Structures are given as structure tokens and as C-alpha cells.
Amino acid sequence: MSTKKRVLSLFFAVVLAFSLVSVAAHATAPEVQSGDIVVLSTNDVHCATITTIADLYAKLAAYRTAQEAIAGKGNVTLVDAGDAVQGDNIGTMTNGEAITDIMNHVGYDLAVPGNHEFDYGMDGFMNLVSLAQFPYISCNFMDLKTDAPVFDGYQMMTYGDVKVAYVGITTPEAITKSAPVYFQDKDGNWIYGFCQDATGQALYDQVQATVDAARADGANYVIGVGHLGVDSASSPWTSKEVIANTTGIDAMFDGHSHTVIDGETVQNKDGEDVTLVQGGYKMANISEIVIHSDGSISGGVVPTAGLTDVDTGVQTYINDEIVAPFKNQLNTVVAHSDVNLTVMNPYTGSRAVRMQETNLGDLCADAYRNILGADIGWVNGGGVRADIKAGDITYANIISVHPFGNMACMIEATGQQILDALEFSVSQTPAAEFGGFLQVSGLQFNVDATIPSPVVTDANKMFVKVGDGDRRVSDVLVDGKPIDPAKTYTVASIDYELFMGGDGYPIFQHNTVLKDRVMVDSQVLITYITKNLGGNVGQAYANPLGQGRINIKHTQFDDVLLADWFAAPVKYAADNGIIKGVSDTTFDPQGSLNRAMVATMLYRMEDSPEVTAPAAFSDVVAGSWYADAVAWAAANGIVKGYEDGTFHPLAAISRQEMATMIFRYIDLKGHVPADYAPGDLTYTDAGSIASWAANAVAFCTENKILNGMGNNTFAPADTSTRAQGATVMQRLMTTDFSPAPAA
């Protein structure tokens, strides 16, 4: 955080006690004093969830009241940076009206449309605008018939004798990340735009013109309220790029990328500092920018989990008027799952559904193919939004997975069109998330992500063609048989992808339609589970990374796929020069790791320092690939030889031996406290761990460097594999040992 923090005073907590329910002391916040101008922002709330929405908005309202008590009631402004009205069941079931009602009740001062504000169609969005008791602003949401913004580009607010202009900016990705047809007339002509071009200059120029107009109108400060994000896939329209290519913005709220930006300083075109803040996702944080009385600006995020005061009026209103009418329907159990169904990669903790196969993606794609009776089914990863935990599946769970209300369709498509669509689908994986990444059914194929994508897109990031160069996608099978580019297949998916150009897919808009909007997406999934699976999702969907339909190679090694648990560690260790393959194209992940390999990896982590004397082991061959590493490790006490003067460099290393070498290396780096006392090992086979390895195993376990095996065992005598070695090295290189673990 870029500013000082403090705890709100006990006095203030007492003053508010009559209107607020306080459980504990206030959370920390940017320093605010009387007379300061405080601006709060939410972004990407996406309707929160039915169980959290009342508490989140009640905390927001209470926090605003708290800041008003310090800065002054007229000195606190609340804005939203987009994607508020869509994303979960309450928004879906009311076309966003319930969320707009909540925002009115909380007292928002203005909002910027994000890409998902348009998901109910242009008429639906304009209906929400008419219901909102606050203005929407966006300098670059353009009516192309008049070449003028649809809304005001900025909103001026006065605080005493200080004028602050809020400039709204909507991501040009709205064209593809909502449905392109919403921005076209019935003939397919573009009638709305967002100042999008391939260079970003059109957006920068529009923002600059708006900032200049606000300054000419007397603005002392300009705060950008952007729904732009910082993801590389959003370039050249990211918030940082807008700041870097303009002048006159003093600070900016951001959204879109679901990133937590805790008051980062970004330089503008003139080299001046601009404060950038973004609060993440689903109101995990409230963003805050403060214009202090001395003219300085600070910003940061306030975690809502740390806020304990709630506005009981807001909380009661949302629970009674918004949530209660839907609870019975949403809590209805519609099916059951024996397994956890996920959009995540359990090995990395990152969202996977937009860059690789997942079991929930498989399930959703299977639903389209089976319910509509198609050769192929697919669903965009951006349309699979939430996990389903093992156990009862409620209607709310289904709506959370498919909150958009898209309609199921089936078309005819040539094999070549399907190949082109798959190539576009994987054009960004795994470097960046892509909402148009297709989860598939009836298909199996390989992807070589080390090949630069040959896909060509236009200024709107709409697919144009597959250009020259090698394709990433190969070995495509339809129902187990090689795809025929000239053959016609049936494809089941959603209208968003097939008819509306969603995610940048115009490929199928003129194809023969066999089934037109026959069932809403949530009902497709419910029907598949209840009818085709007998009401229960079973072990066929147990693997969180799916059934091997999309096999993505993302390193030079043919035997390391993105779905492998060791994929990320192998890539990390290889990219950092810590580990090499057994050949240029083979890693051999399950091959045995030997003693020399571990010494060599640690030696490489130290940038292979010069060795002045060879190791005093009779079986370490001078000039061998491992000789210097073993000599360095021995000189630093990381390895020891046997009583007969040998080292056995090529002998397979056990897990407890590897833990010992790792522990000695960490101690060499000064990260093991002198008085370190290990806790009790809880492994069921802890008694099998050698006494000389016990401390090492305990320390590596406590710091999550070397974890146990299945069934709470450590398997100390088992041979370590090359995949395990890469994983341990990645953890070792990315663990912060400062301060050193307590004794």
C-alpha cells in the first residue's frame, strides 16, 4: 500500500454504534483527515453471491459512512468501475435490475459500463441506465452515427472550492467480450464502438481530449474510472497503457482484469506519477483514492474481510427485498455430484478454464453435445464461471456456473471451420486467459503452444483467418476418427458463440442452423445431469483437469503437458536453467533423480560459481557434467560422502536424502533459525524416517518445500523423480524465508 494506515478510533466506533453493528475494531485504511476528498470504488462485483451480497454492500455502506465522519459528509464519493450487474444468479434472474436497485439504495454517485453491463443486450443495458439513480459515464462508448459518446465522458463534482472530474473509460474489448451483435444493426453494420484500433491510439486520443475538456472546464484534479485491466491480452487498451500515453490524469480506478492493485505508481506520458488502484473481484476489496488537503494523492485497497461494521439498513433491505424472494428456488436441490467440479488448476491455484481443459468444462460441453444430439459440443471457458463442490447441486450452483442466460443452438459446420475455430481458441494459451477458449465434447486434439499462434485478428480482436506458419492444433479426432476438413459436422453450443460473434468468433454466423435457441444454458446442464447421468455426476469426471481431450504441450518437452501436475514446475525450472531434459525434446518426468542431479540443480541456483578444488570423492569423474556441482556442494556442507570415500553420484536419491540436501542448502543461505526445533511429524510412516533426516523432512514439510505423498505418507525411502525434483526447485526458488521460521 502506498499510504500510511491507521485504525479508526474507538470514539468513532462508539458514535456509530447506534446505526451500525460492530463485531470488532475497524480494519485499517488509507490515512484520512478532516477536509480530505475521499473516493471509494468497487469493480467487477459481478453480483457477488446470494450468500454474500447483503453483507458486502452493507460493509461498503458502513465504510462510506465511517469515512464521511472523518473527512466530512460531502467529501466522500462512491463510484463503480464496471461489471456490477451480471455474473451470478440474482443478476441473471432479474436482468441486472436487482443489482441496480441495490446500487441505488447504497447511494452510488456514478458508474462506468464494463463489458458485462451489455450482456443483457443494448436495450437491457439502457433499461438499467434508466433505472439507475446515478449517471453512467464513458468517454469512449461511441455512437458511430454521430461520432459522439453515448454518455457524458466525464462528471464534475465540487468539494468546497475544489473541482474533481471523473473520466469514464470502457474497455474496447467490450466488442468481443460481450456480444458483437449488440453493437450492430440488423444488417451487421457497426453502430456503436469503443475507440478501438490495433495501436490503441484512438482510445488514447479520446481519453486525452476528454481530460483536456475537463481541465478546461475548471477541474483541479482528474480521476480516471476505467474498466480496462492490466492483462497482456487486453493490450493496447490496458489502464497502464492509457496512463502512459496521456497526460492530466492524477489517479485512476481500474477494473476488468480482477487484479488487486494496491496503490501502484504508473508514469504518464510526461513522466509524472499517477496512482493506480484496482480492488480485485466480487468486492474482495474496496478501492480508495484520497486527495489530501495539502494536494497530495494516495491510494490503496481496503479488504472487506477485515471490515466488521455493517449498515443494518442496507443489510436488511437486501436480505428482505432482494435475496428472500429467490432463496427457495435457488436452494432447490436439482442433482448430486460425487466429485468436485472445477474451473481451477488444483496444482497451481490459478483459473484454468480459460486456457486448458477442466472437468467442469468437459461436463458443460458434454451437456450441449448430448442434449442437442450433435457430433461436437463446446462451450467458451469464459461462460463457465464457478465451481460445483461434491455433494448436492442446487439451482443456485447451476446458475453460478452459467449466469448469462445464453441459449443452446446447433449448426452445421465444415471440418475446416472447426479447425480454424480450435486454432483461435488456443491462440493465447497458456500465456494469457481467453474467454473464448473452448471446452469441448466429441473432440480430441493436441496443441503445441511453443509455436507462435498463426491466427490473424482485426482491430476489434475478431478472428479474421489462420495465417501463414505452422498451426498449433494437430491430430484432431471427431468421435475417435481424424477430422475431415471437407466434411460437414453438427456443432452444439450457445448463441453467443455461434450467432453473435462472442469472444471474437464470426466464423459460424452464416452457417445452416439446425436448432435455434432451444434451451437456456442452465437448463441444458441440469437436463444432462438429471436425464443422461441419472441425477449424479460420477467418477468419469473426477480428474479436475479433465479427460485428456485437449493435450497442450507448452515446453520443448513432448512428454510434459499442461494438464500434468508437474507442468508448471518443469517449465519454471527449465526456463530458469535449473534443470534440463534427457534430450532436446524429452524430459522423462517419472525418471529417477540421482544425487548428482540434485547437487547440480542447487549449484545452478547459485549461478554455477567457480570451483577451485575438485571434490575428494574417488568416484566423481573429473570433467564430468556434475563434477563442479558436487565439489561445490561438498565444500559448502550440502553433500557428504560415504565412509569409503565415494559419493555415488549416479545413484538414485531417496526422498529423505533429497530433503536433507535441500535443508542443508537452505541453512547455508541463512534461513534456518539457529534454535530451530521441528514440530511433530504427522505422517503415518514418520517412524520410517531416518534420524539423520528427521529435521530436514520436518523443515521442508513446514515450509511446503517437499510435501507428503498420498494417504498422509512421506515415503522416505522412495526414489525421487525428475518431476518431483523440478517441483521442489520451483518451490525453493519462490518461497520467501524472510523472516526465518520461528523455532
Buried (B, 14 or more C-beta within 10 A) or exposed (E): BBBEEEEBEEEBBEEBEEEBBBEEBBBBBBBBEEBBBBBBBBBBBBBBBBEBBBBBBBBBBBBBBBBBBBBBEEBBBBBBBBBBBBBBBBBBBBBBBBBBBBBEBBBBBBBBBBBBBBBBBBEBBBBBBEEBEBBBBBBBBBEEEEEEBBBBBBBBBEBEEBBBBBBBBBBBBBBBBBBBBBBBEEEEEEBBBBBBBEEBEBBBBBBBEBBBBBBEEEBBBBBBBBBBBBBEBBEBBBBBBBBBBBBBBBBBBBBBBBBBBBBBEBEBBEEEBBBBBBBBBBBBBBBBBBBBEEEEBBBBBBBBEBBBBBBBBBBEBBBEEBBEBBEEEBEEEBBBBEBBBBBBBBBEEBBBBBBBBBBBBBBBBBBBBBBBEBBBBBBBBBBBBBBBEEEBBBBBBBBBBBBBBBBBBBBBBBBBBBBBBBBBBBBBBBEBBBBBBBBBBBBBBBBBBEBEBBBEBBBBBBBBEBEEEEBBBEEBBBEEEEBEEEBBBBBBBBBBBBBBBBBBBBBBBEBEBBBEEBBBBBBBBBBBBBEEBEBEBEEBBBBBBBBEBBBBBBBBBBBBBBBBBBBBBBBBBBEEEBBBBEEEEBBBBEBBBBBBBBBBBBBBBBEEEEBEEBBEBEBBEEEEEBBBBBBBBBBBEBBEBEEEEEBBBBBBBBBBBBBBBBBBBBBBEEBBBEEBEBEEBEBEBBEEBBEEBBBBBBBBBEBEBBEBBEEEBBBBEBBBBBBBBBBBBBBBEEEEBEEBBEE
